[in-house]
């Protein structure tokens, strides 16, 4: 077995297994592990879109910033969120007893829960037209939506997720109220009420 680098409590062999299981969940896993979208884009290009390599490079990048002693629980929570419960328990058998939130803070703007953004993407992505309408009310131009569609032609969920992230990353008019208002404009009132009553 390969030596485990100092300060990392998820060994390379287990990390490799996680990378294999993640398969096409690269982008969602990356943002849930608090890696900035532009870094994920860089990793995707550098790995020449080899899925296993993309996932490994993404996981290694996450390890660089993960506080000592928190790796297993952080990774297990994200795996569980992605529907990989068996793999989550391999990483941390206690994950079911520690279901805490996954959060991300964009400096200078209101804190969001990534779980909220993930749920929004899952609910909004039923059709391509729905998330494109949301993008309009969030102030994203058609050039941005066309870029997203072209980059991820066969994955409507990822298109929606990237739409939300492009809005969130820009830092302008980014708030729970702004997101809730946009959701109400596309008749997602129940979802909007969860975010900002």
N, C-alpha and C positions, 0 to 999 in steps of 0.2 A: 504494500500500500504506500502511496506517495506521502511524503511528509506534509504535515499541515503547517502552512506559514504562520509565523508568530502572530498572535492576536486574532486569528480567525478560527471560530469554533465550528464552522461547517467545512469538513474536509473536502479536498479536491474530488475524491471519488464520488461522494454524495452530491456535490455540486454538478458533476458530470451527469449523474442520473436525473437530477432536476432539469438540467438543460435539455435532456432528451425528452422528458415528459412534457415540457412546456411547448415544444413543437411550434405551432404558429401563434402562440399567445405572447410573443416577444414584446410587442409594444405595450400591451395592457400590463403585463408583468413588470416591465421597466418603469412605467409611470407609478404603479402602485408601490414600487420600491424607491420612489422619490428621485428617479433619474430624469433630468430635464429632457424634453422632447428633442432638442437640437443635438444632445449627446446621443440619443437613441438613433437619430438619423445618421450621425457620423459612424456609429458602430455598424449600422446596417450596410452602409457603403463600404466600409473597410473590410467587412467579412464577405463581400461579394454575394450577399443574400443567402449564404449557407446557414440554414436555420440553427443547427447545433452550435456552430461557431458564434453566430449572433447571440444566442442565449448565454453561452459561456462567457463571452466578452462583457455582456450586460451584467451578469451575476458578479463577475470579478470587479467591475466598476462599482457596483453596489457595495461590495465588501470593503472597498477603500474608505467609505464614509460611515459604515455601520459601526456604532459604538460597541466596544468589547463586551461580550457576554449577551448581546441582544440578537445576534445573527439568526439563531435557530428559530426563535419565536417570531421575529419579523418575517422571515421567509415562509414559515409555516402558515402564518395568517394570510399572506398573499396567495399562497398555493390553495388554501381552502377557499378563499374568495373566488378563485378562478375555476373552482369545481374539481380540484385535484386533491380531494380529502385524504386518500390513501398515501399519496406522496407527502402531504403535509404532516401526517402522523409519523412517517419515517424520519422527517427532519426534526420534529419536536412532538413526542408522544403526549405532551401535556397541552397541546394547542387548544383542545376543546374546553379546557379549564381556564384559558386565558384568551378570550375572544375579543380583546380590546380593539379600538378603532385604528384605522390606517389613516393618517393625516398628512397633509402637505401644506406648507406655508410658502406662498409666493411673497417675497419681501415687499412691504409697502402696501399690500392689499389685504382684504379681509381673509381670514382663514377659512378654507373649505375642507370638508372631509372627502377624501378620494372615493370613499364608499358612495357618497352622494353623487359625485360625478359619474361613477361607474353605473349606478342605478339609472341615472338619467339617460346615459347612452343606451342602456339595455331597453328602456321603455320607449325612447324616441326613435330607435333605429328600425322600427318595423317596416319602414319604406325609406328609400333614398330621398324622396320628395319631402318627407317630414323633417329630416335633419337639415336639409337645405333651406327650408322655410325658417327653421330655428336660427340658422346661421345669419339670415337676413336681419332678423330682429335683434341679434347680438352684435350687429354692425360689421359682420365680415363680408367682404366684397365677393362678387361672383368669380373673380380671378382666384381667390383663395379656395372657394368650394370646388372649382374645376381642377385645381392642383391636387386637392385631397382625393377627388374621385379618380383622377388619372393614376395616382400613386397606389390606390387600393381598390381597383375595379371590382373585385369579387368579394369584398368584405364590407358590408354596409355598417356593421357594428363598429369596425375600426374607423370607417369614414366619420361616423358620428362622434366617436371618442376623440379623434384628431380635431374635429371641428371645435369641440368644447375646449380642448387644450390650446388651440390657436387663439381662441378668445381669451382664455385664462392667462396665457403667457404674455399677451400684449399689455396687460396691466391697465388698460383704459376702460373706465366704466365697468370695472370688475367688482361685483358685489353679489351677495345672495339675492338682494332685491332686484337687481338688473336681470339676473338669470330667471328669477320667478316671473318677472314681467314678460320676458320673452316666451317663456313656456305657456303663459296664459294666452298669448297672442296666437299660439298654435293649438289651442284648446286642450292643453295638458294642465288643467286647473288643479286637479287633485295632487299631481306631482309638484306643482308650484307651491301649493299650500304646505307641503312637507318642508320645503326649503325656506320660505319666508311667508308666514301666515298673513 
